[in-house]
Amino acid sequence: MYHDILNEFYPLGDATDSFLFTILVGGIFSIIGLVIGFLVRRADGSDDTKWIENRPILLPSIIFLFTIFIVMIIVPLPISSYGGPNVYETRIWEDRSAIFEVRDETYYPIVECTASTTLSENQASILYLDFVLEGETKYSLSMEFQYSSEDDRISQYVILSDITPATYILEIHSDFYEDGILQPDRATQYRLTLSQRLLDGHIEELALYDTFKFILIVLSFVVLLGGICLDLEEMKNYRPGVRHRRGSIYNPRYQ
């Protein structure tokens, strides 16, 4: 919802929207912490509130640091739907099942299938892939491999387009032929790769967001360091000439 609101007023990219939203949430919570710190400082102190009283700037700095990390890890930001290339790789030497998720939104509805195997002279094979959803085969493809004297390693490439996003059970099986005769007890090993690419421009968004994350991390630690320095400086000005106790940065305000 917040993504739609941001785009209505500021039509920016998902990376920028995610960055601004993280800064906004961190700023709101740090301001709340700042207000709490000064309210506690103005009130009569107690042993339970001395830490906050002596560190009115450090408290919102810590809150800002933790808030932006929590937002980036837990909150579903606009950039969260970007997962990079969706790739499944495996080696096959017998019939098997696997799970492959065809993703939505920021991906092309196309699955690219690449397989390779090694054959000897007079040998051939066929690799079958069935995409099964709720017990029903929705999509099927096959790749035929024939021995070639030019290269023992034979590769095939097939595209499955207009595939509906869902989590499919991938049923994989193969047939092996020698001298044109099916050999049910024999098989060859395949190297199989299925992939789904991001839409154009989204890789740039991911790269931009990585830059924003680096800026956020640096900014959060600068804010934290600034809070420590400001509180220490304020304590020096407030209590000049007070002898520091060994093992502590400064004495509590109240003995």
C-alpha positions in Angstrom: 0.0 0.0 0.0 2.8 2.5 0.9 4.4 1.6 -2.4 1.3 2.8 -4.3 1.2 6.0 -2.2 4.8 6.8 -2.9 4.4 6.2 -6.6 1.3 8.4 -6.7 3.2 11.5 -5.5 6.8 10.5 -6.5 7.0 8.0 -9.3 10.4 6.6 -8.4 11.9 3.2 -8.8 11.4 0.3 -6.3 15.0 0.7 -5.0 14.5 4.4 -4.3 11.0 3.8 -2.7 12.5 1.1 -0.5 15.3 3.4 0.6 13.0 6.3 1.4 10.6 4.1 3.3 13.3 2.7 5.4 14.7 6.1 6.2 11.2 7.4 7.0 10.4 4.5 9.4 13.8 4.8 11.1 13.4 8.6 11.5 9.9 8.3 13.0 11.1 5.7 15.6 14.3 7.7 16.4 12.2 10.9 17.0 10.0 9.0 19.3 13.1 7.8 21.2 14.5 11.4 21.3 11.2 12.7 22.8 11.2 9.9 25.4 14.8 10.6 26.3 14.2 14.3 26.9 11.0 13.6 28.8 12.8 11.2 31.1 15.7 13.7 31.5 13.3 16.4 32.7 11.5 14.1 35.1 12.8 13.2 38.5 15.5 10.6 38.0 15.5 7.1 39.4 17.9 4.2 39.2 15.9 2.6 36.4 16.0 5.7 34.1 19.6 6.9 34.8 20.9 5.3 31.6 18.4 7.1 29.4 18.9 10.4 31.3 22.6 10.3 30.7 22.2 9.4 27.0 19.4 11.4 25.5 21.0 11.4 22.0 22.4 7.9 22.1 19.0 6.3 22.7 17.4 7.5 19.4 20.6 6.7 17.6 20.4 3.1 18.7 16.7 3.0 17.9 17.4 4.3 14.3 20.2 1.7 13.8 18.0 -1.3 14.9 14.9 0.0 13.1 16.5 0.2 9.7 18.0 -3.2 10.0 14.6 -4.7 11.1 12.8 -3.0 8.2 15.3 -4.2 5.6 15.2 -7.8 7.0 11.5 -8.2 7.9 9.3 -5.7 6.1 8.1 -6.5 2.6 9.6 -3.6 0.7 8.9 -2.8 -2.9 12.3 -4.3 -3.8 11.6 -7.5 -1.9 10.0 -9.1 -5.0 13.4 -8.9 -6.7 15.1 -12.2 -6.2 17.7 -12.1 -8.9 17.7 -14.7 -11.6 15.5 -17.7 -10.7 17.8 -20.7 -11.5 17.5 -24.4 -10.8 20.5 -26.6 -11.6 20.9 -30.4 -11.1 22.5 -33.5 -12.5 20.2 -36.4 -13.5 21.0 -40.0 -14.1 17.6 -41.5 -13.2 13.9 -40.5 -13.1 13.2 -38.0 -10.4 11.0 -35.2 -9.1 11.9 -31.7 -8.1 10.2 -28.4 -7.2 10.5 -25.3 -9.4 8.8 -22.0 -8.6 7.8 -19.8 -11.6 7.9 -16.3 -10.1 5.5 -13.4 -10.8 5.7 -9.6 -11.1 9.3 -8.8 -11.9 10.0 -11.8 -14.1 9.3 -12.8 -17.6 6.7 -15.6 -17.9 9.3 -17.7 -19.7 11.3 -20.7 -18.5 14.6 -21.4 -20.3 15.7 -25.0 -20.2 19.2 -26.1 -21.0 20.4 -29.7 -20.8 23.5 -31.6 -21.9 24.7 -35.2 -21.9 27.5 -37.4 -23.3 26.7 -40.1 -25.9 28.7 -42.6 -27.8 28.3 -43.6 -31.4 24.9 -45.1 -32.3 23.4 -43.8 -29.1 20.6 -41.3 -28.6 18.3 -40.2 -25.8 15.3 -38.1 -25.0 14.8 -36.0 -21.8 11.2 -35.2 -20.8 10.1 -32.5 -18.3 6.5 -32.2 -17.0 5.4 -29.3 -15.0 2.7 -30.6 -12.6 0.3 -28.5 -10.6 -2.2 -30.0 -8.2 -1.8 -33.4 -9.8 -2.3 -32.2 -13.3 0.4 -31.8 -16.0 0.2 -28.2 -17.1 3.2 -28.0 -19.4 5.5 -30.5 -21.0 8.7 -30.4 -23.1 11.2 -32.8 -24.4 14.8 -32.5 -25.7 16.3 -35.0 -28.1 20.0 -35.8 -28.1 21.9 -37.5 -31.0 25.5 -38.6 -31.0 27.7 -36.1 -32.9 31.3 -36.9 -34.1 32.2 -33.2 -33.6 31.6 -33.1 -29.9 30.9 -35.9 -27.4 29.0 -33.4 -25.2 25.6 -32.6 -26.7 23.5 -29.7 -25.5 19.9 -28.7 -26.1 18.1 -25.5 -25.4 14.3 -25.1 -25.2 12.1 -22.2 -24.1 8.7 -22.6 -22.4 6.8 -19.4 -22.8 3.6 -17.9 -21.3 3.8 -20.1 -18.2 1.6 -19.2 -15.3 3.4 -18.3 -12.1 3.1 -21.0 -9.5 5.1 -23.6 -7.6 5.3 -26.7 -9.9 6.4 -30.3 -9.2 8.9 -31.0 -12.0 8.7 -34.6 -13.1 11.9 -35.6 -15.0 12.4 -38.8 -16.9 14.3 -40.0 -20.0 14.6 -42.7 -22.6 17.9 -44.1 -23.8 18.3 -45.6 -27.3 21.1 -47.7 -28.8 21.1 -48.5 -32.5 17.6 -47.1 -32.6 16.3 -49.5 -30.0 14.9 -48.4 -26.6 17.0 -49.6 -23.7 14.7 -49.5 -20.7 17.5 -50.6 -18.2 20.0 -48.1 -19.4 20.3 -44.3 -19.0 22.8 -41.5 -19.4 23.6 -38.6 -17.1 22.3 -35.1 -17.8 23.2 -31.7 -16.6 19.9 -29.7 -16.4 19.4 -26.0 -15.9 16.1 -24.1 -15.6 16.1 -20.4 -15.4 13.7 -17.4 -15.3 15.1 -13.9 -16.0 14.2 -10.6 -14.5 12.4 -8.0 -16.6 14.6 -5.5 -18.3 15.8 -2.7 -15.9 15.3 -4.7 -12.7 18.9 -5.8 -12.5 19.8 -2.1 -12.4 17.2 -1.6 -9.6 18.9 -4.4 -7.6 22.3 -2.8 -8.1 21.0 0.6 -7.0 19.4 -0.9 -3.9 22.7 -2.5 -3.0 24.2 1.0 -3.1 21.4 2.3 -1.0 21.9 -0.5 1.6 25.5 0.5 1.9 24.6 4.1 2.4 22.1 3.1 5.1 24.6 1.0 6.9 27.2 3.8 6.9 24.6 6.4 7.8 23.3 4.3 10.8 26.8 3.9 12.3 27.5 7.6 11.7 24.3 8.5 13.6 25.3 6.0 16.4 28.8 7.5 16.7 27.4 11.0 16.6 25.0 10.1 19.4 27.9 8.8 21.6 30.0 11.8 20.9 27.2 14.3 21.6 26.3 12.7 24.9 29.9 12.5 26.0 30.5 16.1 25.2 27.3 17.2 26.9 28.2 15.3 30.0 31.7 17.0 30.1 30.1 20.4 29.8 27.4 19.6 32.4 29.8 18.2 35.0 33.3 19.9 34.6 36.0 18.8 37.0 34.3 15.6 38.0 36.8 12.8 38.5 36.1 9.8 36.3 35.8 6.5 38.1 38.2 3.8 36.9 36.5 1.5 34.4 33.7 3.8 33.3 33.4 6.5 30.7 31.8 9.0 33.1 30.1 9.0 36.5 26.3 8.8 36.7 24.6 12.1 37.3 23.3 11.0 40.6 25.5 9.4 43.2 
